[in-house]
């Protein structure tokens, strides 16, 4: 390299033959635009931080309430509601998706009707309908076995769980169906050819392979559900936002408590995003040497070359 | 290979292993099988050749009811495929009953169709354990013996994605053999392989033929058909154009269409 640098004297245009004393130097494209943009973004960010720092916000309160007991209870209730609603959604969604693959037209129609109805109406409206069901049905009963007043059954928790879970199931049904359709038909044929029944074929061959396609969007659904659970605030279920609201209606520290709640939501979604990545890696078994999935390809492409 | 154990079960009947009488099949308006009559004897290696779209793969898939036939009759080892005859009526069998019949018919696909989320060994053990209810130990022992037989004993822990096409196809053959079928169907088993990998798969098939397995092979490998085949049928446009001993048909085709096809293949 040293030699080549010192010898550029004769003609600057014509490529000079390499003298073989060392490797030719590769000069990467210089990206001045990137640097300029980076500076602009930093400046904007600094302005934003300064604005919020100078605003009338008691940041100490954000930290103080972060571990306050009503907020922690709110976090616990949010988690409980989200996890249970996800379980309900998964059960309903997988059932509906498998029903849509069935040869039985009645089962197909029922599954189609379910997704159509619950994807076609807003979640907030569904929550309000569940919660107010007592207005039109005074009692719930299994004839001859059990009966109770609707008011005592449809507590805020039950209404929130049903509202979120049943709605989520309709979306999960579509995700699972997409996953099932992504599995090559040859897999079904190969399983059928060794004498597997339809049910076993679904359970052993199709669904495990569909899982790889299903899990990434399912992770997104879970994170979305975690945030949608804040809608249960409107039917007075004591989740995170509800707890924050209770405190700030008393002390008027509105933004501080909304920040506390936001901080908790971001902590929870970050934790679940990491968990999702671990699960996805585990599901990649047997595919390590095959073409990478879209997500991983995208990640690889976004990474700086030195990290690959 | 250390084991001399045969994987071919004994066949009870002396009648045809496969008998097709006037088999018709349409996809919508397109009639792909226009009356196929043929008979495959036990222990025979039966080759189906013809241009693409001639209906040979469709016919093969009808034999284990991956495709339903519209008219005619198709029976394997004396039993109708996909139907039960009661008097003059044919009752369509339930999925479970069809599945039971398929156990006896092994199938090897052009694109291997190994289960990618299972290792080679698990692929082979899946049928015996899940369908036959065999114990893990028994299934594993036979699966290892089969892997040895196809020359892949050391690859038992490999996932399909880590194997070459030829290796995958040999595992797929082992997977079909694990169910101890009395009939093996091969749907262009070497067509998706790189040329240098074709030989290893044909070697396994040759060994199977020597063991007396009844095999129906849809293939473009004329050399294999000539050397190993006992009977050959040339199909075109959904009908059997010509049939006979492979050596006769391939060296001295009678029909113009057969001549034209063979001229292009060679």
Interface residues (C-beta under 8 A of the other chain):
Chain A: X184 X186 X187 X189 X190 X191 X192 X193 X194 X195 X196 X197 X198 X200 X204 X205 X208 X209 X285 X286 X287 X288 X289 X290
Chain B: X64 X66 X95 X96 X99 X100 X102 X103 X105 X106 X107 X109 X111 X113 X114 X115 X116 X117 X118 X119 X126 X127 X130 X131 X159 X160 X161 X162 X172 X175 X176 X178 X179
